[in-house]
Amino acid sequence: MVLLKPGDPAPNFSGTDQNGNIVSLSDYKGSKLVVYFYPKANTPGCTAESCSLSDNYESLLARGYKVVGVSADTVKSQKSFSDKFGFRFPLLADTEKTIIKAYGAWGAKKMYGREYEGIMRYTFLIDEEGIISDVIRKVDTKNHAKQILG
């Protein structure tokens, strides 16, 4: 498993968002970027996390951050999730888990004593030059924007 850390170059990515647009890391060159990985659209924790970022979107933009969410959901699921909550940032449908694995956000998880493979709730802050400036591996879903903004 990949374990990215601050100072590492962010892995390049390209994926389809909820509106069918192709979104790539290179689209954000010159901007700071929040790339957050979440297990499943429209579930309580993922909704809280995404809404925290959406509710604080203006503050994130004011600090120079743009936002991209990534999960293994389909474009249709991402569209439904985005439309339901009015998200103003792209949600990438990484059904093949290419981006998820490139960022090391796929691995062994435990729930109710059962071990399984799944998406890790990780967030990567990427600077204007495409270098990882911070990694948040213990995401507070309800206060995620505050974790990023400090």
C-alpha positions in Angstrom: 0.0 0.0 0.0 1.2 3.5 -0.8 1.7 5.8 2.2 1.9 9.3 0.9 3.2 12.0 3.3 3.8 15.8 3.2 6.5 16.7 0.7 5.6 13.9 -1.7 4.4 14.8 -5.1 0.6 14.3 -5.4 -0.2 11.4 -7.8 -1.6 12.6 -11.0 -5.3 11.7 -11.5 -8.0 12.0 -14.1 -11.6 11.0 -13.5 -15.2 11.7 -14.4 -17.3 13.9 -12.1 -21.0 13.9 -11.3 -21.7 16.0 -14.4 -19.7 13.8 -16.8 -16.7 16.2 -16.9 -13.2 14.9 -16.9 -11.3 16.4 -13.9 -7.5 16.1 -13.6 -5.0 17.2 -11.0 -3.4 19.3 -13.7 -6.6 21.4 -13.8 -5.6 22.8 -10.4 -2.0 23.8 -11.1 -1.4 27.1 -9.4 -4.2 26.5 -6.8 -4.3 24.7 -3.5 -6.5 21.7 -3.5 -8.3 19.5 -1.0 -8.7 15.9 -2.3 -10.9 13.9 0.0 -11.7 10.2 -0.2 -15.0 8.9 1.2 -16.4 5.4 1.4 -20.0 5.8 0.0 -22.2 8.7 -1.2 -25.4 9.3 0.8 -24.3 7.5 3.9 -24.3 9.4 7.3 -20.5 9.9 7.7 -19.9 10.8 4.1 -22.8 13.2 4.0 -21.6 14.9 7.2 -18.1 15.2 5.8 -19.1 16.5 2.4 -21.6 18.9 3.9 -19.0 20.3 6.3 -16.8 21.1 3.2 -19.8 22.5 1.3 -21.0 24.6 4.2 -17.6 26.1 4.6 -16.8 26.2 0.8 -16.5 30.1 0.8 -14.0 29.9 3.6 -12.0 27.3 1.8 -12.0 29.3 -1.4 -10.9 32.4 0.6 -7.9 30.5 1.8 -7.1 29.5 -1.8 -8.4 25.9 -1.6 -10.5 24.2 -4.3 -12.1 20.9 -3.4 -12.5 17.5 -5.1 -14.2 14.5 -3.6 -13.5 10.9 -4.7 -15.3 7.6 -4.0 -15.9 4.4 -5.9 -19.6 5.4 -6.5 -20.9 5.6 -10.1 -21.4 8.9 -11.9 -25.1 8.5 -11.4 -24.7 8.1 -7.6 -22.3 11.0 -7.4 -24.8 13.1 -9.3 -27.7 12.2 -7.0 -25.5 12.9 -3.9 -24.4 16.3 -5.3 -27.8 17.4 -6.4 -29.4 16.3 -3.1 -27.0 18.5 -1.1 -26.1 21.2 -3.6 -22.3 20.6 -3.6 -20.4 23.1 -5.7 -17.3 21.0 -6.2 -16.6 17.9 -8.3 -17.2 14.4 -7.0 -15.2 11.9 -9.0 -16.6 8.5 -9.7 -13.6 6.2 -9.3 -15.4 2.9 -9.9 -12.1 1.2 -10.9 -10.4 2.6 -7.7 -7.4 3.9 -9.7 -7.2 7.2 -7.9 -8.2 5.7 -4.6 -5.3 3.2 -4.8 -2.8 5.8 -6.2 -3.4 7.8 -3.0 -3.2 4.8 -0.7 -6.9 5.3 0.3 -7.7 1.6 -0.1 -7.0 -0.9 2.5 -8.0 -3.2 5.4 -10.8 -1.9 7.6 -12.7 -3.4 10.5 -16.3 -3.0 11.4 -18.3 -5.0 13.9 -15.4 -7.3 14.3 -15.3 -8.1 10.6 -12.3 -7.3 8.5 -12.7 -6.2 4.9 -11.1 -4.1 2.2 -12.5 -0.6 1.6 -11.9 3.1 1.1 -10.1 4.9 3.9 -11.5 8.3 4.8 -8.4 10.3 4.0 -7.9 13.9 2.9 -4.9 15.3 1.1 -4.0 19.0 1.0 -2.0 19.7 -2.2 -0.1 23.0 -2.8 0.0 25.1 -5.9 2.9 23.1 -7.3 1.2 19.7 -6.8 3.1 18.7 -3.6 1.2 17.2 -0.7 1.3 19.7 2.2 -0.7 17.7 4.7 -2.6 14.4 5.0 -5.5 14.0 7.4 -6.0 10.4 8.3 -8.3 10.9 11.3 -11.2 12.8 9.7 -13.8 14.4 12.0 -16.7 14.2 9.6 -18.8 16.9 11.2 -16.0 19.3 11.5 -13.8 18.4 8.6 -13.6 22.0 7.1 -12.3 23.2 10.5 -9.6 20.5 10.5 -8.4 21.8 7.1 -8.7 25.5 7.9 -7.0 25.1 11.3 
